[in-house]
Amino acid sequence: MSTMPALYIGHGAPMLLEDALWSSQLRGISESIQKPQAIVIVSAHWESQPVTLSNPEANAPLVYDFGGFDKKFYEMQYNTPDATGITNLVASMMPDNEPVHQSDRGLDHGAWVPLKVMYPEADIPVVQMSMPTSDPTKLLELGKRLQPLRDQGVLIIGSGFMTHGLRYLRDWSTEAVAPSWSSEFDAWAAGALANGDIDALSNYRELAPGMPYAHPTVEHFTPLFITLGAATSIDAAPETLIDGYFMGLSKRSILVA
């Protein structure tokens, strides 16, 4: 078994499931890597301290944490197998002085929506881990703790959105031209990633153009640091798997080896 990569992906709203291009791009990612033995995913939509792990039971109910969509999205299922093994393994990798909480919370849409596209058979154990902080340094450290899982066939995913200034959008069409704050932030992030400039990325609030419009709240950007922390070499340039925009927001997604 070769070492799994780690991913940072844009997850989109439930309508991602009906976007042919984006869905095909996400499927292309899963088809280009070996099938994981298990998945550990951190979503923008679960911020909770200390580190908390999702319900490991098979067929755990999903979290429909969105509003205003067609009824069918609230009836969708993603019935994954028992994840007790990977849940216990993740918990064992946390420091003794930082207890891990167990939750009965299922996967939220930042987890199940992209996974439903990438692994539609739902035959891989999945544990969602809460994001306990927005501090890039601490998230990098958390990703580093998870890094050994990659050698055991575990796929680590940070799920967010490279730009997420929803409140500042004026054109809500899928093919909308990216506002300058979105395109400028995306270009800056792409450059910093290509240069392996973790320090710049960690200081995005002060350095990135387009702030704070690109991220009026930061939870869709910060899962990136879990992914980068899980890299074999933290300053190696990741591979861009998806770029372009959806409603003017950057859907840039990357793979780290």
N, C-alpha and C positions, 0 to 999 in steps of 0.2 A: 504493500500500500504506500503510495507516494504522499508527501505532505500536502494537505489541503491549503488553498489560498485563504485569504480573508477579503471580504467585500465591504464596500460602502455603496449603497444603492439609494436612489430616489424611489420612494414607494407610492407617491400619488394617492389620490382619493379612490374610493371604490370604482369610479369610472375608468381607472386604469385598466380594469378587467375588460373594458370594451374598446380600448384604444389599440388598434391592430398593430401599429408600428411599435409602440412602447412594449406591448406584450411580447411581440416577436423578439425585441431586443433583450428583454429579460430571459426569455426562453433560450435565446442564443447563449447567454452566460451559463445557464445550468447545463446546457448541452456541450459546452466547451471544456468543462471540468469534470473530474470523476464524481460519481454519485457519493455524497457524504454518508457516513455512518450515523451522524446526528448533526443537528444544527443548534447553535447558540446565537440568538438574535437580540439586539438591543434596538429598541424603537424610540423615536422622538416622543411617542405618546404615553410613555410610562416613566415619569420622573419620580423616584421614591428612594429615600434614604432610611436605613442602610440598604445595601444590595438585597434585592428581593427577587425570588424566582417564581415563575408562573406555575400553575397547576400541572403536575406531571402526569395526571391520570390520562388514560386513553380516551379520546373523544371529548376532551374537556370543552365546555361551552366557549364560544368566541365572545369577544367584546366588540359590540357594534358602536364604536365611539365616534359617530358622525351623525349629522343631521341633514334633513332636506333631500334625501335621495329616494329613488324608487324603492318600493316595498321589497322587491326581489333581493336587494342587497342585504336586507336585514334577515333574510331567510337562508342565506348562503351558509354552507358548512365547510369546515376543513378539519376532518376527523383524523387527527394524527395518532400514531400508536403511543403506548406507554413510554414516558420519558424519564422514569425514575432513575435509571442508570446514569444518564448524562446530567440530570439535575443534581444527583449526589456527587458526581465527579466535579462539577463546577463549584459546588459548595465546599468541597475539600480543598480547592485551590485558593480559597480566600484566607487571609491571615487570621490566626486564632483570636486576635484582639479586635477583629471586625466581623462580628457575627452576621450570618446570612439568614434572612427571614424567608420563610416559605409562605406562599400565598395560594388561595384557591382561584385567583384571577386567571382567565384564559388569555389566549393571544389576542392582541388588539389589531386594528386594521393596518398599522405600520408593519406588522409581522405577517398576518395571514393573507392580506391582499397580494403582496409580491410573491409570497411562497405558493399561493394558489396558482399563480401564473408559472412560476419556475419549476415547481414540483407538484403538478396537479394530482398525482396519485395519492398524495398525503400519506406516504408509506415510510416517512423518515421521522424518528423522534425529534421533537422540537422543544427547547426550553427558551422562554423569553426571560431576559435579565433586565431589571430596572436600571435606569440611568441615575446613579445616586448623587451626581454633582454635575455642574456645568464647567468645572475647572479643567482646562485641557491637560494640565500636568497630571492630575489625579486620574483622568480618564485614560491617558497614555499608560499610566502604571497599571490600571485595571486591565487594559488590553494585553499588556505584557504578561500578566499573570495567566491569562487565557491562552497565550501563544502555544504552550506545549500541547494543547488539545489538537492542534492542527496535525501533529504527528500521529494522532490516533484516529484520523479520518473525520474530524469534526470541522464543519464549515462555520466560521465566525462571520456574522453579518452585522454591520451598523446600518440602520435603516432611517433615512431622513430625507433631506431635499437640499441640494446645493445652494439654492436661493428659495426664500419662502415668504416674501413680503406680500402675502395675500391681500392685506388691507390697502395696499397701494396700487393694486391692479386696476386698470380702467377698461381693458379689453379682455373679456373672459373667454374668448374663443380659443380653441385648441391651438390654432396656428398663429396666435397673436405674436406680434413682434416683441422681442424682449425689451423692457424698459432699460434705460441706461444703467440704473443701479443694479439690475440683475446681470446684464452682460458684462459690466465692468468688474463686479465681484467675481463672477465666474472666470473671467480671463485672469484675474489676479490669483485666484485659488489654483487654477490650472498651472500657472507659472510656478507658484510656490511648491506645488506637488512635484512638478517636473524637476525642480531643483533640490528636492528633498529638504526643503527649508521648514523644518518643524517649528523653529522659533518664530518665524513670520506667521505661520498658520496659527500658532498658539496665541499670538497677539493680534488676531484678526479684528478685534473690536477697534483697535487704534490704527491699524495699518491698512485694512482692506477698503478700497473704494466701494461706494454704494452702501456703506453702513450708516445708520442702522436700518435703512429701508430694506436691504436684502434679507436682514434677520432682525426684525423688531423684537422678537424673542428668539433665543438661540438654540432651542432644543432640536431643530432639524439639521443644524450644522454639526453640533457637538458629537453625535455618534461617530463621526469621522475619526475622532481621536481614539476610540476603542479599536477601530480597524487599524489605524496606523501603529498603535501600540502593539498589536498582535503580529506585526511584520517581523520577518526574520532579521532584517536590517532596517532599522527605523528611518534611516535617511536615504534609502534607495527609492528611486522614482517608481511610483505605481504605474500600472497600465490602465489607461482610460478605456473603458468598455462601452460606455454610452455617453454621448454628449448631445447638444441641442437643447431645445426648450419645449415646454408644455405650458400653454397659457402664459408664455413669457417667463416662466420660472425655469432655472437650469436643472436639468435632470442628470447632470454629470454623475457617472457611477464609475468606480475604480476597483481594481484588483491589486492586492499586495501579495507578494510571494514571501 
